[in-house]
Amino acid sequence: MVASISSNCNGKLAGCVLLELPLKEGQEQKALELLMQHPHGVKYTMAQPGCGSYSIGLDGNVLVLNGYWETKEQWIAYAGSRQVKEGKLGEKNAQWDETFGPFIDGELRAAPMDIIKTYHGSAKDITKFSGMPRVEFPIMEDKLDEAVQVLMNHPHGIDFLMTMPGVKEVCLAKDTEKNSIIIMGKIESVGAYNTSAGSDLHFSYHWKDYLSKRQSDSGELGKLNASWKEAFFPLVAGKPKTSCLEVSKYVGQHTSGTVVTDDDASIYFETHGTGDKSIVFCNGWGTLIRHWKPQAIIIGHATGVTQTLAFVKDFPFMCDKVVLIDAGINPPFQPDSPAVLQMGGALSVADADEATKNVYNMYKSFFTPDTEVTDDSLRKVIDSICHDASKLDKKMLLEDLTGRWGPGTQNLCEEITKPPPTLLLASNYLYSGALLAIPDEEMYSNFEIGKKMEIKRVDCNAHFVHVEKAEECNKIIGEWLASNTD
């Protein structure tokens, strides 16, 4: 069973709540972890009748929670239970207030609302959801309902937002207390963006494209924008607040967290969905969980295969099947090997901007050159992945480089005595010798894992074959799984 914090929701989500909680500076992460881990934090919230899910992010020192409920009234009832002073619940509330209260540095904003309408976009896969956009329009007095109708019915209103790629779901609601319209939802995202705070961090191309198109004043799009501004903005009472925060935590259909190993290494994880058996995704060096394309079953890519094989070695009873992507058998690497010295030198340059550029270019070399990529959306995905890698801490990347590659995979293969059925997806890039090892059927056959391994070549000249050839990889994996049923 995949670990998750399940909701207590049985019906359609018709209510939502926006929570904004100012926290003491420097205490944001501690407060977030306490909220997630304490039995009277989010776990208590999710156990309440009607609670569907929460997206949780940080906007500076403000903790932002977008909650979805069956009805607004159920959230109000839950909020009332937080105020109980007597009995066992009163004791738990007092303990929670005493524990969490010291992190608070201001007044909580709580806006329970009826969802006027839920819109569904093109991004259907929950695993790709990592951004929580919000737009809030302050509206002129007595014009709230009129503004809602314009937003819903104008062809360049909320319908225009829903044409943007990457949008999963958007809810439209109104905060009658502040006389504002609130749009909040779920979107594919890499990094955070907040126009209110003037942030210039790299963030979702989808959100950036949307905002840019809203500002266009040329051509047909410019005419539509002018028509929209003429119809809607006379009803607006002040500057709209627009943000797209990175989702720090999500509870509902999937959860996330960090565990610390015996040797003090922190491992971030996410769980998605439910079922009798787990599928484990191990991403490679410098890449992130959200870079996985939706696939049937994947375990390890590139240097992530080291962790994959270590898990197979240590917990064979938990592994039914294994899929490796672009991974050969490597002996333990030496710190003074040419490849490690070259990559380490690129990461260790004194100039921070140059180091960032080096990592970006290094990652670009793992993909098909832009001039050969015909799909514009794929080109943007590739650029996003390279940007993500370039923004990571260079010292951490250097340590991770030697940590992942140090043990090699040869020793692990020697120690795996009871391997499960294994599939290797290998690209042309791997066979070209661009990496430090070349998969070879005879090499694998020297180990027990090779006796249960099937190697499938994918006609792709890039290392991230599961990104660039996702559909083909899905098909190969699906057919392999069908032929390897228990």
N, C-alpha and C positions, 0 to 999 in steps of 0.2 A: 504494500500500500504506500503510495506517495504521501509523505508528510504534508499536511496543510492545516490551516486554521479555517475550518468550514463555517459557513454562515448558517443562520437559522431562518432563512428566507424560503418561502414556498410558492410565492406568486410573482406577478409582474411588479417591477419596481416603478412606483408612481410618485415616490417622494425622494428628496435629496436634501443634503445639509452641507453648507460651507462653513468650515471652522478655521479661524485664524488665531493662533496662540503665540504671542510674543514671548521669547525665551531669553534668558540671560546670556550675554555674549560669551562665546567660548564653551557653552554648555549644551549646544544644540544636539550633538551626536549622543551624548550621555542621556539627554532627555528622550531622544528618539528610541534608543535601545530600551530604556526603562518602560516607555509606552508600549513597546512591542512585547517585552518579556514578562512584565509584572502581571500576575493573575487577575488583577483588577484594572488593568489597562485595556488595550485593544481586545484582549481575549474575552474580557467581560462584555465589552460592546458587541462583539461578534456573536455572542451567545444569546443576545436579546431577540425576542420575536420580531420578525420583519426586517432584520438587518441583512443587507445584501453584500456590500463590499465597501472597502475604503481604499482610495489612492492617497498616499501620504508623501509630501515633499517639503523641502525647506526653501523659503524665499528669504535669503539672508538669515536673520535670527528669528524669523516668523515660521512657526510650524503650520503648514497648510494641510487640511484634511478635506477631501471631497468624498462624502458618504452617500451611499445609495440605499434606500429603504423601500419596503412595500408601500408605506404611507408616511407622510410627514408626521402624522399624529403618533405613530409608533416611536419615532425618534423623540418626540416631545415627552412621551411616557417614559422612555429610557432615561432622558435627561433628568426627569423628576426623580427616578430611582437613585440617581447620583447625589440627590439632596437629602435622602433619608438619614435621620440621626439616630434612630433607635434600633435595637435588636442586632442580629449578626450582620445584616447589611449595613447598618449604621457604623458598626465597628470596622468593617472593610472599607467603607467610604472614608472614615477618619484616618485609617492607616494609609490609604492612597493619597489623600490630601497632604498628609504629613510627609510622605515620601516624594511626591511629585511637585508639591507646591513650591519648594525652594528654587525650582528651575524657572518658574514663571516670572516674567518681568513686564507686566502690563495687563490690559483687560482683554478677555476672550471675546472674539466675535463669533457668534453662533447664529446662522441664518437657515432655519428649517424652511423648506419650500416645497410646494407641489410642482412636479415636473409637468410642464405644459405639453411638451412633446419630446420624444427621444428619436434622434436621427441616426441612421446607421450608414457608415461610409464603406469604402472599398477594402480597407484593411480588416479582414475578418479574423486573423490569427492572434489570439491573446498573447502568445509568446513574443510577439513583436511589439507589444504595447509597453512603452517606457516613458512616455511623456504625458503630462497632465496640463493641457491648455485651459486658459480661462480668459474670458472677455467680460468685463462688467461695464455697462453703460448707465451712468446716472441720468435719470429722466426728469423732464419738467413736471411740475405738480399737475395732477389730474390728467396726465398724458400717458400713463404707464400702459394701460390696455391698448391704446392706439399705437404706441410704439411697438408693442408685441406683435400686433397684426401686420404692421409694415415689415418688421423683421421676418415674419413667417411667409408673407405673401409676395413681397417684392422679389423679382427673379434674381436680383443681385444681393439678396439678404443672406439668410442662413443657408439657403440652397446652394449659393456659390461656394461657401465653405465646404459643403459636403461633396463638391466635385473635386476637391484637392486629393491627390494620392496620399496615402499614409494615415488618413483619418479613420479611426475605428468606430467611435461612437461619440455623439454629442448630445447633451441634455440642455434644453431651454427652460429656464425658470425665472421667477421674479421675486425679489426681496422687497416686500411691501414696506418693511420698516425703514429701509434706506431709499425706497422708491427707485430701485435700479433693476435692470435686466441682467441676468447672469447666464452666460453660456459656459459650460464646463464639460470636459470630456476626456477621451483617451486617444492618443496619437502616437505613431512611430516617432521616436525621438532619439537623438544622440547629443547629450549635453543639455545645458539649461539656457533659457533665454528669458529676459524680463525687460520689456521696454520701459516699464515704470522706473526701474532702477538704472537704466542706461547700460545694461550689461552688453559686452561685446564678445561673450564666449561663443565658441562654435556650438551650433545647435541644429536641430532637425532641418534638413533641406525642405521638407514638406511645409513646416511652419514658416520658414523664411520665405519660401516662394509665395505662400498665401499672403503674408503681410506685404511683400513687394508688389504683388498684383493689385492689392487694395490701394496702393499709392500711385499706380500708373495713371498718367493723364494723356496717353497717346492712343490712337487707333480706336477700334471698337471697344476694347477694354476700358480705355479712358472715358468713352461716352457712357458706358455702363456705370463706372465709378461716379461720374458726375450726376447721373440720374439717381443713383443710390444716395449720395450725399444730400441732394436736393430734397429727397423724400423723407429721409430718416433723421438727419442731423439737426433740423430745427426742433426736434423733440428731445434732443440731448441737452442735459443741464450742466455738463462739465466734461473734463478730459476723461475718456475711457481708460480703464485699467486693463492692459493686455499682458499676459504672461504665459510662458510655456515652461513649466518646471520639470526637472528630471524627477521621476518617481523614485523616492528613497525606499519606500516600503509599499507593499500591496497586500491586503488581506481579503480573501473571498475565493476567487477561482484559482489564484496561486499566491504563494508567500515567498519571502526571502529572509535571509539573515546571515550571520557570520559565526563560525565556530573556530575555536582556538585549539590547535593540536598540542600534544604533550611537549613538543619542542618550540612552542610559542609562535607557530605560524598561523596566521589568520586566513581562513578559507571562506570566501563568500559563496553562497548558494542560492538558488531559486528552485521552488517546487511548483509544478504546473499540473492541474488536473488531479484525477483520482484513478485508482485501478489496483489490481492485485499484484502487479509487478512494476518495477521502476525501470525507466530508461535514463541513463546517465550521459550527459553531454560534457566532454572535457575539451575546452577551447585551447588553442595553441598559444605560443609566446606572444605577448603584447596585444592579444585580442580579447574581446569581452563577450559575455553571455549573449547579449542581444545581437551579436553578429551572426548567429546561427540562422540559416534558412530553415523553414519548416520541412522536416523530414520524418520518415517513418521511425528509424532508430539510428542514432549515431552515438558513438562513445568517445572516440578520440581523433583529433586532427593534429598533424605535425608534432610539435613537442608535447602536446597534450597526450600523445600516445604513451609517453613515459609514465604519466600518472594512471592512464588506463591499464597498462600492463601490470603496474604495481598493485592495482586494485584486484585484477584477475588473479595475481599470484597470492595475495593475502586473503582474498575472500572468494574462492572459486565456487563455493556453494551459493553465492548470490548472483552469479553471472550465467545467464542462459545463452546469450549470444553476444558476440563482439563485432563491431565494425570499426576498422581503422581507415583513416583517410590520409593519403600521401605520406606514408610512413614506411621507412625501410628499417633494417637492423643496423644499429650503430654501436660500436664499442664505446666504452667510457671515454669522454673527451678530455684532453689535457688543457689546462688553463693557457698554455703557451702555444696551442695549435694555431695555425695561420687563420683559420676561419674565426675562432673566438677572439683572437687579437684584433682582427680587422673590424669585427662588429663591436667589440668592446671599445676600440679606439674611437669609432664613430659616436658612441654614446658618451664618451668621457671628455670630449672637447670642452674647454673652459667657457666658451661662448654659448649661452643657453639657447639663443635663437638658432645658432648653427647646429646644435645637438638636435633640436626639434626638427629642423629641416633634414638632417641626416636620417632620422628615424622615419620621417614621412617618405623620403626617397627610397629607403631600404624596403619599406612595405609596398611601395608602388611597384618595385621590381618583382614582387610575388604575384602580381596580377597581369592580365593582358594589357598591353599599352593602350592608352586612351584612343590613339588613332585607329585602333583595330576594334574598338568596342562600338557597336552600332546602336545598342540600346541605351538611351539617355538615362533612364532610371537606374540601370545597372552601373553606369559610369558614376552616378551620384553616390550609390551605395559604396562602391570601391573607394571613392574619395573620402567618404565618411569614416570608413574603417581605418584608412591611413591617417586621417586626422586624429581619430581616437588614440591610435598607437603613439602618435607624435606628442600628444598632450600628457602621456603618462610620465611619472617620475623617472628620470633617467637612471638614478642609482638603483631604484627598484627593478627597472628593466635589466640592468647589468647583473644584479644578483639573481634575478629570475632566469636569465640566459644561462648562467653557469649551473644554477640549481636544477633546471629542467634537463639540460643536456649533459650535465656532469655524470650521472649514473649510466647514461646510455641505455639502449634497449636490449643489447646482446645478453647482458647478465640476467636481465629480467626474463628473457625468453628461455634461458637455460634453467631458471628456477620454476617455471610454470610446468607442473607435472600433469595437471588435469585441465587442459584448456577446453573451453566451450567451442562450438562452431564459430568460425571467424571469417569475416569478409574483409578483404583489403581493396579499397578503391584507389587506383594509382593513375595519376595524370601523366601526360607526356613530359611535363615539367620535371617530375620526379625521375623519370627514366632518362632524361637528358643529362643527368649528372649535375644539375644546377644546385641540388642540395648535397649534403655531405654523405648520403648513402643512396644506393640504388636498390630497389626491391628486386629480389631474384628468387625464383621459385626454388632453386636448389639450396640457396642460403636458408630460406625458411624451413625447408624440409629437413634440415639438420636438427630442428627442435620439435618438441611435441606439438607446439601450437601450429607448426606448418602442416602437420598431418591432418588437421581439421580446418585448414585455411583454403579459401577460394579467392583467387586474385582476379579482379575485373579492371581492365584498362578503360579509362575515360578519355576520349579525344579532346583534351583541353591542354593548352600550353601554359596554364597558370596553376599556382600552388593551392589557391583557394577554390578548388574544383567544386566544392559543395555550395559555394556562393555563385560562381559563374555558370555552373551546369546543374542547378538544383533539381530541375525536373528530370533530367537523365539520371542523376544520382538516386532520386526518389524511386524511379522505375526499377533500377538495378537492385536497390535494397529491398523493395517490395517483392520482386520476383525471388530474390534470395531467401527472404523470410518465408515466403510461401512454400519453397522447396525444402525448408529446414524446420518444419513444424514438429513439435514434440509427438 
